[in-house]
């Protein structure tokens, strides 16, 4: 393809094993083909993603720069040297859109400070897709990330988020490590009000996708198996 404009391209990744053609524009493939330097959350998953996009890709011809919560600002600044010299670069998260609830935000912030061009590409965001499918308020919502691990603190936070849903009419989103999904769900069903609406959005865009909204009281009669399943929980009260 023709040489692409030098920029920091934010490259969304599939959320699961679904084929990339179902969730990513062909344009993304064209952009990726023109990039040789990638800043990535996980090198192995990034390699797999690039091979999925184009099996003919020569992985050994690419350069990968690891980015996680331990990467120093000085290292991040150094990663951007190819872009400063006029070479396009890509940012790849483990899943979904980079820089949203993701360490990719740090490299984007550095690029902005340096006055470098940043180009976010279209792709699946579990946050946006879960709000779309929940039936909850899409004009005011908050993603709260992970709740506290300590039980008393987690319950306290849950009640705070539930109260915000009532008083501010704001949809509250949060996640948990997949192996702790059931414990979080138990806490929601035990400590939230029966009439509070809970949407569980799991395996979004995959074949076994589940996006279902019920009251807390209704969920108590039948809970889904969320073992090791990536999912988002949403609370709301209309």
C-alpha angles and dihedrals in degrees: 000000000000117000109275126229112273107255144124101266117202104214118200117217130211114269094226142342093317116126113266092232090068095058109020130063118243086239089071090059090052091052093047090052089062096051126089100169121065130183105205141181092217123014096207095050090044091054091050091049094050091049089050090053093048121005089195092062113125100226092187090062091060130084120220127199115195116229124188139135090284096055110113123232089242091056091048091051089052092051089065096060094100090054091048087055091053102266119129117241134196133214118211127188124198090254138354125358119352119235093026108106083338139106088246086087089075095059091044089053090051092049090050091051090052092050093244122153115260121197120187112201127211119264146124120311115186089204095057095038092051092051090049092052099041101071088229130127107301094180095063120028137139130209108213100182117210121359120225116287095218106091099228092047091046092052091047091052092047091055091048091053092046090052091051089053088056101040100035098029086229124149110238119210128188140158141209137203103275095243090056096048094105094051090052091047090051090053092050093050093045101043108028123083117271093239095049112114116237124190119194113199113186135171091001114204091009127113093257094046116159122194110162133157124202138145117270088249091054093048090056091069094056127012124188125239104256097170109152090342121139106236146156126221120212128192125196143149118200 
